[in-house]
Amino acid sequence: MLAPPLPSRARPGAVARWLWWVAALIVAMVVVGGITRLTESGLSITEWKPLSGTLPPLDAAQWEAEFANYRRIPEYQLLNQGMTLAQFKGIFFWEYVHRLLGRVIGLAFALPLAWFWVRGAIPRGYKLRLVALLALGGLQGAIGWWMVASGLSVRTDVSHIRLSVHLLNALFILAGTVWTALDLRELAADRYARPARLTGIGAVAGMILFVQLLFGAWVAGLNAGLVTDQWPLMNGRFFPADEWASRSVLDAIVNDPYVVHFIHRWWAWVAVAALVVLARAARRSGHPKVERMIHIAFGIQILLGISTVLTGVRIEVAALHQLVGALLVVATTWGAHAVGRQ
């Protein structure tokens, strides 16, 4: 008889439950990051202080020092001249919460990881994966500062390219966390369960969704959601022929707000088709609940995307759009995992 692959002290169920909590925190982080962008708050803190920056300004002198730093950058000098200290505190709040939540996630991952490691609770084969996720989380903090730094000297906002790297890395960490939690959940139910594999269907659906998320990040970074409040037409036109003609193809695809918005709204249907295929594959694999989860997620996301345009990028609607986008990543990951367990 084969020996059980789990050490006696391994607790895959407990490790999985911890990872679900981490995934929930990452979803919250993505939403707060979206609100930070929507409220133009991302450049309100002009220094990166991983330890001392944990505390907000605590007295009038500290607040004035932070405000003085902000008044030195182009965003204030060119766009926000005359902003009051009270108004500055409003934008400072969201950037501070965003950074604080990042620190919370780091501790919520690192400390339990160390505890599970010392206790021997992590099943063999998973330590390297968990360390890799922790390293990606540390990299995410550096990417966040790299993004902010792009808006401190010449620009009045952050680079949309760097913003997309920041968002997509967060969503990749989310997907990796969910996938690992699902593997561990299966291992808790069956000591002989093996990790799911990424199939062709799952990989293609993931890549197509990746493109959609990339253009969504560029829409946010370029404020491209504001180029029109119409759907399905854009300011009375369907195709942005003038914008294509005025730039090279690559420049238009990457940097023109109108073209980026056009691609994002219509590539969504390519993503829907791929997700329908993935959902049906999950159902055939014996997971009808996962199929429903995927359909519900992309259905709500499409409606929220259209509503975001029609409301002129109302913050509440746009934030919900970002929330459901993160949940769609969770659902897609779950679907790919379900198919990979066949």
Buried (B, 14 or more C-beta within 10 A) or exposed (E): EEEEBBEEEBBBBBBBBBBBBBBBBBBBBBBBBBBBBBBBBBBBBBEBEBEEBEEBBEEEEEBEEBBEBBBEBBBBEEEBEEBEEEEBBEBBBBBBBBBBBBBBBBEBBEEBBEEBEEEEBBBEEBEEBBEEBBEBBEEBBEBBBBBBBBBBEEBBBBBBBBBBBBBBBBBBBBBBBBBBBBBBBBBBEEEEBEBBEBBEBBEBBBEBBBBBBBBBBBBBBBBBBEBBBEEEEBEEBEEBEEBBEEBEEEEBBBBBBBBBBBBBBEBBEEBBEBBBBBBBBBBEBEBEEBBBBBBBBBEBBBBBBBBBBBBEBEEEBBBBBBBBBBBBBBBBBBBBBBBBBE
